[in-house]
Structure formats: structure tokens, C-alpha cells
């Protein structure tokens, strides 16, 4: 494949519309958990399937992490979105079923957590289809949301998400408010609920023998998260959390997350919502904005 390096906006989506959050809230918080389990370690490195210690990082999800995260959400009275790869739903059905039973949203996160590659379009589409089939067969869910494994996407995949009924994405990092993608053929695409890499717990709390990196303690991360949240709140944006049970389900990280969420819950001017709820609100506001837009050539349009 040749690469088109012509200067242009590489994301052709229009600017995020200016719409209010519900009930006069100043900002939104979107709590998302990526339940990668072992796929985080084998999806892009299949040779790791024979390394039991390496994959045991991901095994923590089903053995401990998911249950502890559900316990935390119950304690704080919060509802979250769980992005689950199809492989995880098949391998750890019993661990995932309580997520559904507790009323949390289930969203799509690929099948084997393979990083989407434009040079392997059919493989990327298969990841979508197999993930949908597994979530339906094992958890009885047809998701409307998608988070790209390894956080990558490309135009043809966005179009395929829309064709398969996935109405929102939460992967891009180019805004602080939701917006709607524009597909290559000009059609409106999924709604994007953008993320901030500062709220990805993997960056601060995961290290391994094969991917050694420094990890950071509570005194480093809690002030960072609170500062990022307060600044995003002041700008009226959405604070999107990209969390993993195999990270934030560990004892110290669990306490760190509880402290952060407790601070957020105390605020009465923050809307804490699932991805599906943000999608619904965006589409309702989008319809209102469209209905109120002056028709071309009208006296209002000329003002």
C-alpha cells in the first residue's frame, strides 16, 4: 500500500457541536473498562500463548479483577461500560455474566484484541464480526459501542462499524467533546466519545518481563487525574476513563480508583454516564440543532 501524505486534516470529521449536558451539568464522566484478559498478551503476540506467566497478567481479570471492579461500582453506586473482546467473553463467560447482571453496558473491543491494520482489512472486519457473534452468543448482548483494540482505527473500519450497527466509538484523542465521524463516502459515521491518554491506567500501572516500563504510585496519579478532571470539567468536556481490571483491579490501583471516583461523585454538576447514554444524548441534541438550523437562503440564514 502506498501512503497518501498530501497535507490535509487526517480526520475529516466536523468540529464537535456545542450542546449542553443533561440537567445543566457542566461536564460528563465516562467510565470505561477494557476487559482484555489474556488477549492483551496474545492478540498481537500469539507466541505468548505458550508463556503461562506472561498471560497470567491477563488471567487476573477473571480470577480477581472483574469481581473487584464490580464491587467498587456497587459501592459507589455507579454504572460503567465494559469493552469486552469476543475471546474474553468465550474464555471467561462466567466472569463476564455478572457484569451484565449488574446492569452495566457491554461494548465491543474486537475479538482477539488485534490492533486494526489497514493493510489487513479483511482481518479487521473479521475481528468485528467474531466479536459481535461472541458477545451475542455468550452474553446475550448486541453492543452499540466500540473501542478499538490498541486504540487504532482507519476510514474503512469506521465505515464497517457503522454498517454493523456500532453507533459510537471511544478511541480517538483529538477532542474533549463528542463529535460525529464522517465516512469516506460522505455519510455520517459513528459518534466519537474521545479519550485522554492521561486516564489510561495501563500507562502508569502495568509493567512486565517482556515490556518493562516504570510504574507510578498513588501520590503521582491521583493528583494528575484530579487536575485533568477539573480542567476538563471547566471546559465542559467529557472525562473518559480507559481502565483495565488487570490494572485497576489490583489492590493499590483499586483504592486509587475508588478515591478518584469518590471525588467525582461528590460533585453535583457532573453527569456520570455510560457510552450508550452519551450517544443517546448526543443524537437527541444533534437532532435539535439540525431542526433549528436555518434553511439555506432563508432570512435567518442570511443574518
C-alpha positions as CSV (number, residue, x, y, z in Angstrom):
1,X,0.0,0.0,0.0
2,X,1.2,3.5,-0.9
3,X,0.7,6.2,1.7
4,X,-1.0,9.5,0.8
5,X,0.9,12.2,2.6
6,X,-1.0,15.1,0.9
7,X,-1.4,17.9,3.5
8,X,-5.0,17.7,4.8
9,X,-6.9,17.1,8.0
10,X,-6.4,13.3,8.6
11,X,-9.6,13.1,10.5
12,X,-12.3,14.8,8.2
13,X,-14.9,14.8,11.0
14,X,-16.6,18.2,11.5
15,X,-16.0,20.1,14.8
16,X,-17.7,18.9,17.9
17,X,-21.1,20.6,18.1
18,X,-21.8,22.9,21.0
19,X,-24.6,21.2,23.0
20,X,-25.5,21.2,26.7
21,X,-25.0,18.3,29.1
22,X,-28.2,17.0,30.7
23,X,-29.9,18.8,33.7
24,X,-27.5,21.7,33.4
25,X,-24.4,19.7,34.3
26,X,-21.1,21.3,33.4
27,X,-19.3,18.2,32.2
28,X,-19.5,14.5,31.7
29,X,-17.5,11.5,33.0
30,X,-17.5,8.2,31.0
31,X,-16.2,5.2,33.0
32,X,-14.9,2.5,30.6
33,X,-13.2,-0.8,31.4
34,X,-11.3,-2.8,28.8
35,X,-11.7,-6.4,29.9
36,X,-8.8,-7.6,27.7
37,X,-7.9,-10.6,29.9
38,X,-5.3,-12.7,28.1
39,X,-6.0,-11.1,24.7
40,X,-3.8,-8.1,25.8
41,X,-0.9,-10.5,25.8
42,X,-1.7,-12.9,22.9
43,X,-3.7,-10.8,20.3
44,X,-0.7,-9.2,18.7
45,X,1.9,-11.6,20.1
46,X,0.4,-15.1,19.6
47,X,3.6,-16.8,20.7
48,X,2.8,-15.6,24.2
49,X,0.0,-18.3,24.4
50,X,2.7,-20.7,25.5
51,X,4.0,-18.4,28.2
52,X,1.8,-19.0,31.2
53,X,3.4,-16.5,33.5
54,X,3.1,-13.7,30.8
55,X,-0.5,-14.5,30.1
56,X,-1.3,-14.7,33.9
57,X,-1.3,-10.9,33.9
58,X,-4.4,-11.1,31.9
59,X,-5.8,-14.0,33.8
60,X,-6.1,-11.7,36.8
61,X,-9.2,-10.2,35.1
62,X,-11.3,-13.4,35.5
63,X,-9.8,-14.6,38.8
64,X,-9.9,-11.3,40.8
65,X,-10.1,-8.1,38.8
66,X,-13.7,-8.1,37.3
67,X,-15.3,-9.0,40.6
68,X,-13.3,-6.3,42.5
69,X,-14.3,-3.7,39.9
70,X,-18.0,-4.7,40.2
71,X,-17.7,-4.4,43.9
72,X,-16.3,-0.9,43.6
73,X,-19.0,0.2,41.2
74,X,-21.7,-1.2,43.5
75,X,-20.1,0.6,46.5
76,X,-20.1,4.0,44.7
77,X,-23.5,3.5,43.0
78,X,-22.0,3.9,39.5
79,X,-22.8,2.3,36.2
80,X,-20.0,1.8,33.7
81,X,-19.3,0.5,30.2
82,X,-17.2,-2.7,29.8
83,X,-15.5,-3.1,26.5
84,X,-15.1,-6.9,26.1
85,X,-13.2,-8.8,23.4
86,X,-15.1,-11.7,22.0
87,X,-12.4,-14.1,23.0
88,X,-12.7,-12.9,26.6
89,X,-16.5,-13.5,26.5
90,X,-15.9,-17.0,25.3
91,X,-13.0,-17.9,27.6
92,X,-14.4,-16.3,30.7
93,X,-18.1,-16.3,30.3
94,X,-18.8,-17.0,34.0
95,X,-16.7,-14.0,35.0
96,X,-18.4,-11.7,32.5
97,X,-22.0,-12.7,33.2
98,X,-22.1,-10.7,36.5
99,X,-21.3,-7.6,34.5
100,X,-24.5,-8.0,32.5
101,X,-26.5,-9.0,35.6
102,X,-25.4,-5.8,37.4
103,X,-26.8,-3.6,34.6
104,X,-23.6,-2.3,33.2
105,X,-23.2,-1.6,29.4
106,X,-21.3,-4.2,27.3
107,X,-19.4,-2.8,24.3
108,X,-17.3,-4.2,21.6
109,X,-13.5,-4.4,21.9
110,X,-12.5,-6.7,18.9
111,X,-12.3,-10.4,19.1
112,X,-8.7,-11.3,19.9
113,X,-7.6,-7.7,20.7
114,X,-5.6,-7.5,17.4
115,X,-4.5,-4.0,16.5
116,X,-6.6,-2.9,13.4
117,X,-4.3,-2.7,10.4
118,X,-5.4,-1.0,7.1
119,X,-3.2,-3.4,5.2
120,X,-5.3,-6.3,6.6
121,X,-8.8,-5.0,6.1
122,X,-10.4,-8.5,6.0
123,X,-8.8,-9.4,9.3
124,X,-10.0,-6.2,10.9
125,X,-13.6,-6.9,9.6
126,X,-13.4,-10.4,10.9
127,X,-12.4,-9.1,14.3
128,X,-15.6,-7.0,14.3
129,X,-17.9,-9.9,13.2
130,X,-16.4,-12.5,15.5
131,X,-16.6,-10.1,18.4
132,X,-20.3,-9.4,17.7
133,X,-21.1,-13.0,17.4
134,X,-19.3,-13.9,20.7
135,X,-21.0,-11.2,22.7
136,X,-24.4,-12.2,21.4
137,X,-23.9,-15.9,21.9
138,X,-22.2,-15.8,25.3
139,X,-23.7,-12.7,27.0
140,X,-26.9,-12.1,25.0
141,X,-25.8,-8.6,24.1
142,X,-25.8,-6.7,20.8
143,X,-23.5,-3.8,21.5
144,X,-23.8,-0.3,20.1
145,X,-20.3,0.9,21.2
146,X,-16.8,0.1,20.2
147,X,-13.3,0.8,21.5
148,X,-10.5,-0.1,19.1
149,X,-8.0,-2.7,20.4
150,X,-4.7,-1.0,20.9
151,X,-6.6,2.3,20.2
152,X,-6.2,2.3,16.4
153,X,-8.6,2.9,13.5
154,X,-8.8,3.8,9.9
155,X,-11.5,5.1,7.4
156,X,-12.7,1.7,6.0
157,X,-13.0,0.3,9.5
158,X,-15.1,3.3,10.7
159,X,-17.4,2.6,7.8
160,X,-17.7,-1.1,8.7
161,X,-18.5,-0.2,12.3
162,X,-21.4,1.9,11.0
163,X,-22.6,-0.9,8.7
164,X,-22.6,-3.4,11.5
165,X,-24.7,-1.2,13.8
166,X,-21.9,0.1,16.1
167,X,-23.1,3.6,16.7
168,X,-20.3,5.1,18.8
169,X,-16.6,4.7,19.1
170,X,-14.3,5.7,22.0
171,X,-10.8,5.6,20.7
172,X,-9.7,8.9,19.2
173,X,-7.8,11.6,21.1
174,X,-8.5,14.7,19.1
175,X,-11.2,16.5,21.1
176,X,-12.6,16.8,24.6
177,X,-16.3,16.7,23.5
178,X,-18.2,14.1,21.4
179,X,-18.5,14.5,17.7
180,X,-19.7,12.5,14.7
181,X,-17.3,10.9,12.3
182,X,-17.6,11.5,8.5
183,X,-17.1,8.4,6.4
184,X,-15.1,8.2,3.2
185,X,-18.3,8.3,1.1
186,X,-19.6,11.4,2.9
187,X,-22.1,9.5,5.1
188,X,-22.3,10.3,8.8
189,X,-20.4,7.8,10.8
190,X,-20.3,6.7,14.5
191,X,-20.3,9.2,17.2
192,X,-16.9,9.6,18.8
193,X,-16.5,9.8,22.6
194,X,-12.9,10.9,22.7
195,X,-10.3,9.7,25.2
196,X,-7.5,11.3,27.1
197,X,-4.4,9.1,27.4
198,X,-3.7,10.6,30.9
199,X,-6.7,8.5,32.1
200,X,-5.4,5.2,30.7
201,X,-4.3,3.2,33.8
202,X,-2.1,0.9,31.6
203,X,0.3,3.8,31.1
204,X,1.1,4.1,34.8
205,X,0.3,0.8,36.4
206,X,1.4,-2.1,34.1
207,X,4.9,-3.5,33.6
208,X,6.0,-6.9,32.5
209,X,9.1,-9.0,31.8
210,X,8.6,-8.5,28.0
211,X,7.6,-4.9,28.2
212,X,9.4,-3.3,31.1
213,X,8.3,0.3,32.0
214,X,8.2,2.4,35.2
215,X,5.1,2.2,37.3
216,X,3.8,5.1,39.4
217,X,2.1,5.2,42.8
218,X,-1.0,6.8,44.1
219,X,0.7,10.1,45.1
220,X,1.7,10.6,41.4
221,X,-1.5,9.5,39.7
222,X,-4.4,10.7,41.9
223,X,-3.3,14.4,41.7
224,X,-2.8,14.0,38.0
225,X,-6.3,12.6,37.5
226,X,-7.9,15.1,39.7
227,X,-6.2,18.0,37.9
228,X,-7.1,16.6,34.5
229,X,-10.7,16.1,35.5
230,X,-11.0,19.6,37.0
231,X,-9.6,21.2,33.9
232,X,-11.7,19.2,31.5
233,X,-14.7,20.0,33.7
234,X,-14.0,23.7,33.5
235,X,-14.0,23.4,29.7
236,X,-17.3,21.5,29.6
237,X,-15.8,18.3,28.2
238,X,-16.1,14.6,28.8
239,X,-13.6,12.8,31.0
240,X,-13.2,9.4,29.5
241,X,-11.5,6.7,31.7
242,X,-9.7,3.9,29.9
243,X,-9.3,1.3,32.7
244,X,-8.4,-2.4,32.8
245,X,-9.4,-4.8,35.6
246,X,-5.9,-6.4,35.4
247,X,-4.5,-3.0,36.4
248,X,-7.2,-1.1,38.4
249,X,-8.4,-4.3,39.9
250,X,-5.1,-4.7,41.8
251,X,-5.2,-3.6,45.5
252,X,-3.5,-0.3,45.4
253,X,-4.9,0.7,42.0
254,X,-8.4,-0.2,43.2
255,X,-8.0,2.1,46.1
256,X,-6.7,4.8,43.9
257,X,-9.6,4.5,41.5
258,X,-12.1,4.5,44.5
259,X,-10.5,7.7,45.8
260,X,-10.8,9.4,42.4
261,X,-14.4,8.3,41.8
262,X,-15.4,9.3,45.3
263,X,-14.1,12.8,44.5
264,X,-16.1,12.9,41.2
265,X,-19.3,11.5,42.8
266,X,-19.3,14.4,45.3
267,X,-19.8,16.9,42.5
268,X,-23.4,17.7,41.7
269,X,-22.5,19.4,38.4
270,X,-21.1,16.3,36.7
271,X,-23.0,13.8,34.6
272,X,-21.6,10.3,35.0
273,X,-22.9,8.2,32.1
274,X,-22.3,5.1,30.0
275,X,-21.3,5.4,26.4
276,X,-24.8,4.4,25.3
277,X,-26.3,7.2,27.4
278,X,-23.8,9.8,26.0
279,X,-24.6,8.5,22.5
280,X,-28.4,8.9,23.0
281,X,-27.9,12.4,24.5
282,X,-25.7,13.5,21.6
283,X,-28.1,12.2,19.0
284,X,-31.0,14.0,20.7
285,X,-29.1,17.2,20.8
286,X,-27.9,16.7,17.2
287,X,-31.5,16.4,16.1
288,X,-32.5,19.6,17.9
289,X,-29.5,21.5,16.5
290,X,-30.4,20.3,13.0
291,X,-34.0,21.2,13.4
292,X,-33.1,24.7,14.5
293,X,-30.5,25.3,11.7
294,X,-31.8,27.9,9.3
295,X,-32.5,26.6,5.8
296,X,-30.1,27.8,3.1
297,X,-31.4,31.1,1.6
298,X,-33.8,31.8,4.5
299,X,-33.8,35.2,6.2
300,X,-32.4,33.6,9.4
301,X,-29.5,32.1,7.4
302,X,-28.7,35.5,6.0
303,X,-28.5,37.2,9.4
